[in-house]
């Protein structure tokens, strides 16, 4: 419209009076039109790109071949292919392809047998609904350590504050570790017991825990209603005396449970929640740590337990989709 009015003999001042655009915009458009005969602003050339699309694809292939290669190492390999670029340029090219540097997730190593067992388990229970999983009691053991070593900790800090007291997670050479056993279902958390110091879980201790902790939980949460019990394939869990005792108590077992599959057990997420709550209160000795573990366990709501149980169909579906590999949980 500005150029059409300009061609008809209107001045910039006349066009500005109509208030169709700011005065500076009107004068800029008329100036560009006089100089180039067009109102399209040419893109500035800028610094020429150091790599071609083909070289960018090569960089991507090198990175995908070994995800752990650093940007400096990639720059050196890229140089051998004829591209002289800095590590910063390498990071920009990879970012264009959606490859972002992140801390590697820690997951148990899966053998072929593990993968096969995971697929068998998931196919067996693929049609189970959240309501079906609500009839399962999940169980596990977990270690708790003093001085915030139980889980990950992130802090927000300014430059130069890395070693500020408020930004440091204290550690000791030999942190005291407390081992606990717990169970839960969609109805809420069940019993939690702390093993005596320097006590290793064996079949005798495990039978004692099942008798003193599991049976009361089953009675309290399910009464005479039928339920299933989940535990993993630890040697003390598979002992003949344990299998016989569970049979005598008419406790049906979910599974067989696949090895190296904490991502299928929602109690692992419950341990993470518990450890964050306990670590946040910074216990300074074993007695305080034990008291906080019991206190925070009892404070976990039934809603939290229900949401974790509700995630089971999604876990099963994702493992099947990934052909037995790890899922995000």
Secondary structure, DSSP 8 states (H G I E B T S, - for coil): -HHHHHHTT--HHHHHHTTSS-HHHHHHHHHHHHHHS-S-------S--SS-HHHHHHHHHHHHH-TT--HHHHHHHHHHTT----HHHHHHHHHHTT-------------HHHHHHHHHHHHHTTT--HHHHTTEEEEEEEEEESTT-SS-------TT-TT-GGG-----TT--EEEEEEEEETTEEEEEEE--TT----HHHHHHHIIIIIHHHHHHHTTTS--EEE----TTTS-HHHHHHHHHTT-EE-----TT-GGG-THHHHHHHHHHHHHHT---SHHHHHHHHHHHHHT--HHHHHHHHHTHHHHHHHHHHTTTS----
